Amino acid sequence: MKDHFVFNIGWELGMDLDLWTEKYRPPTLGEIIGQESLIESLKKFVEIRAVPHCLFAGPPGTSKTTAATAMARDLFGDSFERNFMELNASDERGIDVVRNQIKNFARTMPSGGAPFKILVLDEADHLTADAQHALRRTMESYASSCRIVLICNYSSRIIPPIQSRCAIFRFSRLGNDHIETRLKYIAKKEGVALLEAGTDAILYLADGDMRAAINLLQAASSTGQKVTDEIVYSISGRANPETVRKMLHDAQEGKYIESLDGLRNLIYQQGVSAVDLVKQMYREIEVLGLDNQKRMDILTQTAEIEYRVGEGANGEIQLSSLLARLGFGSDSE
């Protein structure tokens, strides 16, 4: 799912109220950071003015929608608005949207000398099976006048008949160096004092998601102060990884009371949700240096607890049991 950070920026700060994710969205393929091999293929499509039906799959915030829109802008130029349409399948996921909006757009001929129209269907993996089968027929019937770009997180949720009719592009998580470059560029443009510790915190929380990283930067900058790691973790509602590491090390060394105090402080004083905390604990358990057997045991327990917490179990009790298991090891008497 896509991450949303809610924040308020006071008018008295004199700051731009635009979303930076939209303000700094690359308008052309040449300005997109990362995904170099995929972008080069899309540039070739534009160059020869021949775009197949496409399926863009990958994690959120990896430039899928940006790449599709930029490709259409590069291809159509001034006639972009007349030959391009974007729909979100998570809003209207039934067969009616295919039979009405998509079909009506696809059946009309392109204008302004464009070779065809482009329809971008975001979050296509939310379409029902019936809607996907109807879409497959539309793709066949109107291929001469419209090319469809499907965007999804999981290509496995798209029916095979559609996949076989598309050129599939798999987008990967962006590297920290690419995200850091963009964050520094935006911070300079907006006059934001972004400290190195703040950058590291944003990169840790974003985990390869450019959109999440930019949203975090804008939220942190709304305080009007320098963007530090403390501010980033505070506005995101996530725990400082050093605090999580200390809690896990205390448990590993048998200091259960200290570890439990750290857990309660994170949940009740800092307001970190148990769901977010168990995911952070998972990341830190991976680097604790446990032997293979113990690591497998702890990770199995972590997965079970993540499921239980997600189903509504008490977060403190579940995470306390994980800390206890970490301290006692994998032996079960």
C-alpha positions as CSV (number, residue, x, y, z in Angstrom):
1,M,0.0,0.0,0.0
2,K,1.0,3.7,-0.5
3,D,2.3,5.8,2.6
4,H,0.6,9.1,3.5
5,F,2.0,11.6,6.0
6,V,-0.4,14.2,7.3
7,F,1.0,17.5,8.2
8,N,0.1,21.1,8.6
9,I,2.2,24.0,7.3
10,G,1.4,27.3,8.9
11,W,0.8,30.3,6.7
12,E,2.9,32.3,9.1
13,L,6.0,30.4,8.0
14,G,5.5,31.8,4.4
15,M,6.0,28.3,2.9
16,D,4.6,26.9,-0.3
17,L,1.6,24.8,0.4
18,D,2.0,22.7,-2.7
19,L,2.8,19.0,-2.4
20,W,6.5,18.6,-3.2
21,T,5.8,15.2,-4.7
22,E,3.8,16.9,-7.4
23,K,5.8,20.1,-7.6
24,Y,9.1,18.2,-8.2
25,R,7.6,15.3,-10.3
26,P,9.9,14.9,-13.4
27,P,7.9,16.0,-16.5
28,T,10.1,14.1,-18.9
29,L,11.8,10.7,-19.1
30,G,15.3,12.4,-19.1
31,E,14.7,13.9,-15.7
32,I,13.7,10.7,-13.9
33,I,16.3,9.5,-11.4
34,G,17.1,5.8,-11.2
35,Q,15.6,2.8,-13.2
36,E,18.1,3.6,-15.9
37,S,17.6,0.5,-18.1
38,L,13.8,0.8,-18.0
39,I,13.9,4.5,-18.8
40,E,16.2,3.9,-21.8
41,S,13.7,1.4,-23.2
42,L,10.8,3.9,-22.8
43,K,12.9,6.5,-24.6
44,K,13.3,4.1,-27.5
45,F,9.5,3.8,-27.7
46,V,9.2,7.5,-27.9
47,E,11.9,7.8,-30.4
48,I,10.3,5.4,-32.9
49,R,6.8,6.6,-31.9
50,A,5.7,3.0,-31.2
51,V,4.5,2.1,-27.7
52,P,3.1,-1.4,-27.0
53,H,0.6,-2.0,-24.2
54,C,2.7,-1.9,-21.0
55,L,2.6,-3.3,-17.5
56,F,4.6,-1.4,-14.9
57,A,5.0,-3.5,-11.7
58,G,7.0,-2.7,-8.6
59,P,6.9,-1.3,-5.0
60,P,5.3,2.1,-4.3
61,G,7.3,5.3,-4.9
62,T,9.6,3.8,-7.6
63,S,8.5,6.2,-10.5
64,K,6.0,3.9,-12.2
65,T,3.3,6.5,-12.7
66,T,5.9,9.3,-13.3
67,A,7.5,7.2,-16.0
68,A,4.2,6.5,-17.8
69,T,3.1,10.2,-17.7
70,A,6.6,11.4,-18.8
71,M,6.6,9.0,-21.7
72,A,3.3,10.3,-22.9
73,R,4.4,14.0,-22.5
74,D,7.6,13.3,-24.5
75,L,5.6,11.5,-27.2
76,F,2.6,13.9,-27.6
77,G,4.1,17.3,-26.8
78,D,1.5,20.0,-27.1
79,S,-1.3,17.5,-27.7
80,F,-0.7,15.7,-24.4
81,E,-3.9,16.8,-22.7
82,R,-6.0,15.6,-25.6
83,N,-4.4,12.2,-26.0
84,F,-3.7,11.2,-22.4
85,M,-6.0,9.9,-19.7
86,E,-5.2,8.5,-16.2
87,L,-7.6,6.5,-14.1
88,N,-7.1,5.0,-10.6
89,A,-8.5,1.4,-10.5
90,S,-8.6,1.4,-6.7
91,D,-11.4,4.1,-6.9
92,E,-13.5,2.4,-9.6
93,R,-12.6,-1.2,-9.9
94,G,-15.7,-2.8,-11.4
95,I,-16.5,-3.8,-14.9
96,D,-18.5,-0.6,-15.6
97,V,-15.4,1.6,-15.6
98,V,-14.0,-0.6,-18.4
99,R,-17.2,-0.6,-20.4
100,N,-17.8,3.1,-20.1
101,Q,-14.8,5.4,-19.3
102,I,-12.0,3.2,-20.7
103,K,-13.9,2.1,-23.8
104,N,-15.2,5.5,-24.7
105,F,-11.6,7.0,-24.4
106,A,-10.0,4.1,-26.4
107,R,-12.5,4.1,-29.2
108,T,-12.0,7.8,-30.3
109,M,-9.2,8.6,-32.7
110,P,-6.1,10.5,-31.5
111,S,-5.8,14.2,-32.3
112,G,-3.0,16.6,-33.1
113,G,-1.1,14.1,-35.3
114,A,-0.5,11.6,-32.5
115,P,-0.2,8.0,-33.6
116,F,-2.4,6.8,-30.8
117,K,-3.7,7.7,-27.3
118,I,-2.3,6.5,-24.0
119,L,-4.4,5.5,-21.1
120,V,-2.7,4.9,-17.8
121,L,-4.6,2.7,-15.4
122,D,-3.0,3.1,-11.9
123,E,-3.3,0.4,-9.2
124,A,-4.6,-2.0,-11.9
125,D,-4.2,-5.0,-9.5
126,H,-7.3,-3.7,-7.7
127,L,-9.5,-4.5,-10.8
128,T,-11.9,-7.3,-10.4
129,A,-11.4,-10.4,-12.5
130,D,-14.5,-9.6,-14.6
131,A,-13.1,-6.0,-15.2
132,Q,-9.8,-7.4,-16.2
133,H,-11.3,-9.8,-18.8
134,A,-13.4,-6.9,-20.2
135,L,-10.2,-4.8,-20.3
136,R,-8.4,-7.5,-22.2
137,R,-11.1,-7.4,-24.9
138,T,-10.8,-3.6,-25.1
139,M,-7.0,-3.8,-25.5
140,E,-7.6,-6.1,-28.5
141,S,-10.4,-4.2,-30.1
142,Y,-8.9,-0.7,-29.9
143,A,-5.1,-1.3,-30.1
144,S,-4.9,0.9,-33.3
145,S,-6.2,4.0,-31.5
146,C,-5.1,3.5,-27.9
147,R,-2.3,1.9,-25.9
148,I,-2.9,1.1,-22.3
149,V,-0.3,1.3,-19.5
150,L,-1.2,-0.8,-16.5
151,I,0.5,0.1,-13.2
152,C,0.5,-2.2,-10.2
153,N,2.4,-3.3,-7.2
154,Y,2.0,-7.0,-7.9
155,S,2.0,-8.3,-11.4
156,S,0.7,-11.7,-10.2
157,R,-2.7,-10.1,-9.6
158,I,-3.0,-9.3,-13.3
159,I,-4.6,-12.1,-15.3
160,P,-2.3,-14.0,-17.7
161,P,-4.2,-13.0,-20.8
162,I,-3.5,-9.3,-20.1
163,Q,0.2,-10.0,-19.1
164,S,0.8,-11.8,-22.4
165,R,-0.4,-8.7,-24.3
166,C,1.9,-6.3,-22.5
167,A,5.5,-5.4,-22.4
168,I,6.3,-6.0,-18.7
169,F,8.6,-3.5,-16.9
170,R,9.6,-4.4,-13.3
171,F,10.6,-1.4,-11.3
172,S,12.9,-2.0,-8.3
173,R,13.3,0.0,-5.1
174,L,15.4,3.1,-5.6
175,G,18.9,3.2,-4.2
176,N,19.7,5.5,-1.3
177,D,22.1,7.5,-3.4
178,H,19.3,8.3,-5.9
179,I,16.9,9.4,-3.2
180,E,19.6,11.4,-1.3
181,T,20.4,13.3,-4.5
182,R,16.8,14.3,-5.0
183,L,16.3,15.2,-1.4
184,K,19.3,17.6,-1.4
185,Y,18.1,19.1,-4.7
186,I,14.6,19.8,-3.2
187,A,16.0,21.1,0.1
188,K,18.2,23.5,-1.8
189,K,15.3,24.7,-3.9
190,E,13.1,25.2,-0.9
191,G,15.7,26.7,1.3
192,V,15.5,23.9,3.9
193,A,18.4,23.1,6.2
194,L,18.7,19.3,5.7
195,L,21.3,17.9,8.1
196,E,23.1,14.6,7.3
197,A,21.5,12.9,10.3
198,G,18.1,14.0,9.0
199,T,18.9,12.6,5.5
200,D,19.9,9.3,7.0
201,A,16.7,9.1,9.0
202,I,14.6,9.8,5.9
203,L,16.4,7.2,3.9
204,Y,15.9,4.6,6.7
205,L,12.2,5.2,6.9
206,A,11.6,5.6,3.2
207,D,13.3,2.3,2.4
208,G,13.6,2.9,-1.4
209,D,10.3,4.8,-1.7
210,M,11.0,8.2,-3.3
211,R,7.4,9.6,-2.7
212,A,7.6,8.7,1.0
213,A,11.1,10.3,1.3
214,I,9.9,13.6,-0.3
215,N,6.7,13.6,1.9
216,L,8.9,13.1,5.0
217,L,11.2,16.0,4.0
218,Q,8.3,18.3,3.5
219,A,6.7,17.3,6.8
220,A,9.9,17.7,8.7
221,S,10.6,21.1,7.1
222,S,7.2,22.4,8.3
223,T,8.6,22.9,11.8
224,G,10.7,25.7,10.4
225,Q,13.8,24.2,12.1
226,K,16.8,22.3,10.7
227,V,15.7,18.8,9.6
228,T,17.4,16.5,12.1
229,D,16.9,12.8,12.8
230,E,14.9,13.6,15.9
231,I,12.4,15.7,14.0
232,V,12.1,13.1,11.2
233,Y,11.3,10.3,13.6
234,S,9.0,12.5,15.6
235,I,6.8,13.6,12.7
236,S,6.7,10.1,11.2
237,G,5.6,8.4,14.4
238,R,8.4,5.8,14.0
239,A,11.1,4.8,16.5
240,N,14.7,5.8,16.3
241,P,16.5,2.7,15.1
242,E,19.2,3.2,17.8
243,T,16.5,3.0,20.5
244,V,15.1,-0.2,18.9
245,R,18.6,-1.7,18.7
246,K,19.3,-0.9,22.4
247,M,16.0,-2.6,23.4
248,L,16.9,-5.7,21.4
249,H,20.4,-5.8,22.8
250,D,19.2,-5.5,26.3
251,A,16.8,-8.4,25.7
252,Q,19.6,-10.5,24.1
253,E,21.8,-9.9,27.1
254,G,19.1,-10.9,29.6
255,K,18.3,-7.4,30.8
256,Y,14.6,-8.0,30.4
257,I,13.4,-5.2,32.7
258,E,15.4,-2.6,30.9
259,S,14.3,-4.0,27.5
260,L,10.6,-4.0,28.6
261,D,11.0,-0.4,29.9
262,G,12.3,0.6,26.5
263,L,9.3,-1.1,24.8
264,R,6.8,0.7,27.0
265,N,8.5,4.0,26.4
266,L,8.2,3.6,22.7
267,I,4.6,2.5,22.7
268,Y,3.2,4.8,25.5
269,Q,5.5,7.8,25.6
270,Q,6.6,8.2,22.0
271,G,3.3,6.8,20.5
272,V,4.9,4.3,18.1
273,S,2.3,1.9,16.9
274,A,2.9,-1.8,17.6
275,V,2.5,-2.7,13.9
276,D,5.3,-0.2,12.9
277,L,7.5,-1.3,15.8
278,V,7.4,-5.0,15.0
279,K,8.4,-4.2,11.4
280,Q,11.4,-2.1,12.7
281,M,12.3,-4.9,15.1
282,Y,12.4,-7.3,12.2
283,R,14.8,-5.1,10.3
284,E,17.1,-4.8,13.4
285,I,16.9,-8.6,14.3
286,E,18.5,-9.2,10.9
287,V,21.7,-7.5,11.9
288,L,21.9,-8.7,15.5
289,G,24.5,-11.3,14.6
290,L,22.4,-14.3,15.8
291,D,23.4,-17.8,14.8
292,N,21.2,-19.3,12.1
293,Q,19.0,-21.5,14.2
294,K,18.2,-18.8,16.7
295,R,17.6,-16.3,13.9
296,M,15.1,-18.6,12.2
297,D,13.3,-19.1,15.5
298,I,13.1,-15.4,16.3
299,L,12.0,-14.4,12.7
300,T,9.3,-17.1,12.8
301,Q,8.1,-15.6,16.1
302,T,8.3,-12.1,14.6
303,A,6.1,-13.1,11.7
304,E,3.5,-14.7,14.0
305,I,3.4,-11.6,16.2
306,E,3.1,-9.2,13.2
307,Y,0.0,-11.2,12.1
308,R,-1.5,-11.2,15.6
309,V,-1.0,-7.5,16.2
310,G,-2.5,-6.8,12.7
311,E,-5.5,-8.9,13.8
312,G,-6.0,-6.8,16.9
313,A,-4.0,-8.5,19.6
314,N,-2.5,-6.4,22.4
315,G,0.8,-4.9,21.1
316,E,2.6,-4.7,24.4
317,I,1.9,-8.3,25.3
318,Q,2.9,-9.6,21.9
319,L,6.1,-7.6,21.6
320,S,7.1,-8.5,25.2
321,S,6.9,-12.1,24.3
322,L,9.2,-11.5,21.4
323,L,11.8,-9.8,23.7
324,A,11.5,-12.7,26.1
325,R,12.1,-15.2,23.3
326,L,15.1,-13.2,22.2
327,G,16.6,-13.3,25.7
328,F,15.9,-17.0,26.3
329,G,17.0,-18.1,22.8
330,S,15.4,-20.8,20.8
331,D,15.5,-23.6,23.4
332,S,12.0,-24.7,24.5
333,E,11.9,-26.9,27.5
